[in-house]
């Protein structure tokens, strides 16, 4: 198989390779008699992309003697493929044509880039393995068929967070809703809910059998959407119900693109139930908190109940901790007489306590605080001899006894 991509079509091929890079790690190149397909699938097998270029896309295309079985077994690494088309802007300005050559029973596929300044770059990409990548899907049997300009969906996706993982698409009679998908296990209070509505008039085709909703991944859809916006081609959407795959399609005179994504079962009802069930729980919690506060404010209860509440509640424990121990004993002994007497005595005790604290604070102000203890001088312990006084020979016993007299220098004269 030999083909030549010339002019601006090289940029389209480069954008297709970049879109496939964001979906899978391996690329399947499958030449046929009148078409050349570039396909990939992600690791969890939840996204499948197929970029098929027709004969009219190429300035030269020869299928040759390549067998059909060999054509279905050409798989290369996505890293090696993206190395050929690194910079899309430079390719558009500098590359004149791209030649692709695949021989029968070859271990490498050949990419030749010819630049306008006369430079030619040859890339030999090794074929990794011989595997067949096929999937079955039927767009005609879908009960819901939508078609819209790529810019409309692109502007709608700008309203969502860039790190959005999954999105929910819901079709109604007169509008289409897009909302960010939030799992029940995640914290609903810390998640921003975004919903965007598109009217029926925004679509070129809006055929729905019944109202339904689907949830799919955003990463693969964004790569497909960016390619659609770059080539300014309408997007067609085909799906049936939640749990069945959704198909996004582009069709042009020279190429056709299909993206198949797996969908999740819609949890909109369960999310609504979660929100509704959370509200009564909050109310019940608040009600319990109010019930705990009521006995503290009620003045008609007996003294025994007041004692129990003061011992069990944390507020009562804090009050008893602040008072002195002998005041607590007097309060507990005298509480059995009457509630009013207990309250009066506790108030008097609090007043006396505040007066005592004021007197003690006055006494503390008159006293001069002690100087802080000097820090331990570890250096003196380690370098003891360095801090000792200079050696004095007079401290030694018998320092004044002369055992040998000094020699007289002038004795020989």
Steps between C-alpha positions, in 0.01 A plus 500: 500500500632840400324833544584870492330768708556846355433860594268588787392139540826429684379727780172306522692173527719649774193613697348155463816340644495747791135418570575128502790558739262629768289183477733200475864395525514294181386579148373253242562595137270306271524563126227379271441522130343847510556620855767532767390474863673607820342343809562479872336382821572605858627268774161423667342441155240769567591727206561413136598749230518448124638757253443376146636699204349439157689481173402859415697619803831384350672644198638151428377167637595148390386197694741267318548134575453531876284219631188582697612291798831685516324833479300425814811424704697823494529640853752767603571692817320830542819666624683420180205626295479831686875548452438533126241776546631695798409859417181552303573867424843424356357219291241733352761760405803291404391150393416460132390134496495181705572157352384179672637166388405156636635188334373147537651308796693810602630562851489879461269759351657793318401869543681751277450874555612730220545863600468807281867590547611171345563305821368144519447315828450125506344326800510122535237396755525141621192280486440371852264208461246338272156554649156563358301798631134485406178615660136468404259790522198605297412867482183445301334294773540774763171641627649845573676687221638850548705727278651837582786728404822422683533859621166477684614203706845652541356820650278294729796302634679823588256546788630193682814449704808394308564207735150358455516121469146402399204690363130420476303568182121507537260539209155650553220586263610860438856519633822314573662526843868462582600465865809391686465151644541467878532158657289420806809406699658844454421796724206682343548805721852564363413452132378772264209385287500643147220455248485641148191490279493500121171566328363281226567775247876474562504161324484426131338166582314415819330161486430337836288194560467560874651724764810343653845587633848353463831555681836466325865605539604851406867447411442300183204716401709818529769365270233412245334841543827689451561318174145573383540870574832516313349352183165685547282194451157430658482235772242223497404317821337156508390314813208308646502494880725499804731202508517479119792659307474849355646573156638839394556528127654740249460457128667693224565447131854385572490342847268350762549488878317285754539507878328229704476556877353279768233654723394464861153449634348836584496574874294816483216346697731362764673836527168672552407248765833556669443873513150455635603246761786716616270788591286309755819367654627851549167599647504208741851587610399857563193379684713288727725794569198711592370228727830499683479873556139503625562347849770759565257786435204347685461640854208277607694171523589342832839534665586133439461538123709813506777310678489217244512738206784699654703181548429346154516804272832639389388853578430404860839332525671818384316704761598261781861495383520878531369502859702397810462146644351611834247717319397198292439291815289773658304540179429126471395473869271802492348423158245260652328781692378706208598606154488870574731472799751305293495759226542786744791332675666415171465860393645619831782254467576626151504857628730406787719309260535803273586720799764252618649486154514880489674510840747236391574687181573814707742302717673359197545848359682619820748213492814526292542193284815298548771512241495209263750226570813526286523251220727203536841582369581182318808655343668532839443132568642390168793742485590515868872556456438781258317696770757434780739774626857531369748264667704668778825318609488665840210278594730193497681402825876576507489730207768726665765228555787523249645160424751615235624852479507685176830497316691823495560616147791728605688231701730407207613854445 
